[in-house]
Amino acid sequence: MRQLREERGLTLKYIAAYLGVEFSTLARYERAEWPFRREHVIALLDVYGVYDDPTRALLVDLSQNAWRVNQWTPDAAPYHDQGSSGGGGMVIDDWWLMQRAEELYMYANLLVPELVQSRDYAAAIIARGVQQQPLVDKLVRQLVEWQQVLEVDRKPATRLEIRIEEPVLHRPVGGRLVLAQQLQHLSQLVERPHISVRVVPTRVGWHPGMDGAFTLCKMQRPYPPVALVHHLDGRLTIEADAAKRYEHAFDKINEVALSPTESAALIATLADEHHHDSVRA
């Protein structure tokens, strides 16, 4: 709502007077210290000239569900053609949330996380759920743009901790050449000081990550951590005390993962092996 107001060049004082609330009240609304009242959101969407029905419905839903925790959001399809203001009807969009996190902790047991996927690797995955090539291309461009926002526009950059199962580094998504390019991309990323990628070797037995992949968002204080868990029918958003279980799981995964140096060496070696295999093929 603050973004909409600022885009239209309107001041807090003007909008507070329009709503009939104190200046400080509107400021707290916009800082997410208090939830927007539903009737205020509807009134502001009118004054801001937002008449697109899906956008209005999403923002009104957000105001009504501001204090909900531990949500389950069903997905109608594997991939949505999402706009910048929302995620296919989700109460909280993943990318919106991750962009506002101070630190991101990702555990991946099947695929390389979206945030660090190369263009061709992402395209190979998206194409499995979307048949129209123009839409595939659009979603890939959108993913790359989101990656750049998280990487470039944050000062300081978002701290990114990734723990990835070794079999993911062998799975030829899109073919061996695409996998080799993806691993080379990872090798370049781990050279950046705010990114850590550590591999959980195949020889490791049971650990808490066996229950499935997740992303843990550590937010700015006083906001609690949020865990994102995707599954075939949608997504779980787990907040506050319940999210601490995922912090504990990530700590346990750290205990069995290779060191950053060992992980970087393994990723680089496998990148070369897959590249040579693809050339011979």
N, C-alpha and C positions, 0 to 999 in steps of 0.2 A: 504493500500500500504506500510505503514511503517512496518507492521507486516511481509509482504512478504519479504521485503528487509532484515529485521533483521534475519528472519529464514534462509536466505541464506548467512548470514555473510558478507554482502556487506555494505560499508560505504556510508554515504551521499555524501562525496567528490567524490567517484568513480562514483556513479549513476548520480550526477550532471554533471560531465564531459561527461558521456555517452550521456545524453540528450542534452548537450550543453547549460545548464542554470546555473545561479549563484547558489552557495551553499545555500544562504539564501532563494532563490526562492523555491528550492526543500524542504527546511525545513518548509516553510510556507504552501506548498502543503500538507505535511504530518501532520501538525498541524491543518489542515482544515481551515486555515485563508484565503487561496485562493483556488478556485476549480481547480482540475487537468484538464489540457487540454486533449481532447479525444485522440489526436495523441500520447501524452506522455504516457497515460495509455496503449495504444496498444503496444507501444515500450517497456514499462517496463514489461508487461506481457510476452513478448518474452524473455527478458533477465532474468526474474525470472523463466522461464520454466513453465508457467501456460498455458497449452494447452487444458484444459477441456472447451469445448464450452459453457456450461451453466454458468460456473464461469466467463469466459471471457465476455460473454454477460452481465451478471449482473454488473460487475465492470465498463464496458464501459457505460452502462446505468446510473450508479451512477454518473459518471463524467459529463454526458450530462444533468442530472437533478439536479445537486448540488444546484442550486439556486431556484428550484421550491418550492412553498409553497402551503399548503392547497390541498393536493393530495387526490384523490380517487383511491384506488387500488382494482380492482375486484378480487374475489377469485374463483378459478375453483372448489374447494371442501372445505368442512368444515375444514379439517385438511390436512396439507402438510407434506411430509417427508422431512424436511428441513435439509440442511447441516449447518456447522458452518459458512459458508461465506454468507448465504443469506436466504431469506424467501420466497421461491416459486415464485421468480420473482418480489417480492416487491422491490420498490426503496429503502425503509428503513425498515429493519426488526425490529419488536417490541422489541425483546430481546436484540438486539444490542444497540438499543436506550436506553432502560431501564437500561442496564448495565452501561451506561455512565451518567446517571442522578444522581444529588446530592440528590434529594428528589423525591418520587413518591406519588402521591395522587390518590387513587382509590375509585370510587363510584360504588357499585355493587347492582343491584336491582333484579337480577334473580338467579345468581349462585355465589358461593364463587370464588373470583379472582384466576386465574391460579397460581399466584405467591405464594399463601398460601394454595393451594390445597394439601390434603393428597394424597398418592399414589393411594389408592382404589377409592377415589372420582374422581380423574382425570381419572382413567381407565374407570369408569362407563360413564363419559361424552364422552371420546374419542371413546369408543366402539360404540356409537350411530352414528358416522360418518365414522368409518373405520370397515370394515367387517373382515379383516384378523387379527387373534390374534397375529401373530408375529409382525405385524406392530403396533398394539396397544401397545404391550409390549415395542417396540423400542421407540415409541413416549412418553410413560410414563417415561421411563428411561431418555430420553432427557429432559423432563420437570423437573425432579428431579435434573438433572445436572445443568440446568439453575438456578433453585432455589438456589442451593448450591453456584454457582458462585456469585450471587447477595448477598448471605448471608455471605459467608466465605471470599471470595477473596478481598472484598472491605474494606479498612482501611482509614477512618472510614466507618462503614457499611452504606449502603444507608438508609436514613430516609424513613420509609414507613408509610403512613397514609391511613387507610382504613375506609370507611363509608359503612355500609352494611344494607340493609333493613331487618327488622325482619322476614318477610315471608321466606327469604332465609334460615334462621336457622331452619325452619320447613319442608322444601321441601326435601323429602326422596330420593335424588339422589343416586341410587345404593342400596336403601333399608335403613331401620332405623339404622341398625348396622353400615353401612358405614357412614351415616350421623353423628351418635354418635361419631365415630372415627374422622371424620372431625372436629367436634366441640371441641373435646378433643385436637386436633392438634392446633386449634385456641387458645384455652385456654393456651397452653404452649407457643405459639408465643408471646402473649401479655405480657408475663413476661419479654421479652427482651426490653431493654431501647430504642431501635431505632424503635420499632414497636408499633403502636397505632391502635386499632380496636374499633370503636364506632358504636353502633347499632341505626338505625333510627326506632323508635317504630311504630307499625301498627296504633296506634291512631293518628299519625300526618297526617294532611291533605296535601294539595298541597304544593310542594316545587320544586325547580329547577331540582332536580334529576329525577323527573317524566318523563323528556324528554328522559332518557335512560342512561345506564352505560357508564363510560368513565374512562380513565387513564390520569392523567396530569403529565408530566415529567418536573421537574424543572432542567434545565441544568446548568452547570458551566458558569459563566460569561466569555465572553460577549454574549453567545448563548441564544436565547429567549426560552421561554417555548414551549412545544409541547403537544398537546392533541391527544389521540388515541381513536377513536370511532369505535367499531366493529358493523357490521350489517350482515344480512343474505347473501348479495351479495359481501361482502368485508370489506374494512376498510377505514375510513377517517383519514388523518393525518392533523391536524390543528395547524398552527404555529403562532408565534410572536403575534401581536396584537389580532388576532382572538382567540388565545388560552386563552387570559385574561378573556374571557367570562366564561370559565370553572373554572378559579380561583375564580371568583365571585360566581359561582354556588356552588362550594365546600364550600366556606365561609358560604353561606346561609344554606347548609345542616348541617354544624357544629352547627348552631343555634338551630336546632330541634333534634339533635342526643342526645342520652343518654351520660352521662359522661363516661370516661374510666372505672371507678370503677363499675358503674351500668351495663355497657356493659359486662365487664368480668364476673360479677356475673350471668347475664342472660345467657350468652353462657355456663358457667359451669353447671347451672341448667338444661338447655335444653339438654346438652350432657348426663347428668345422666338420664333424663326422656326418651330420645330416646334409650339409652342403656338398660334400664329396660324394655321398650316396646318391643324391639327386642328379649330380653331373654324370655319374657312371650309368644311372638308369636312362 
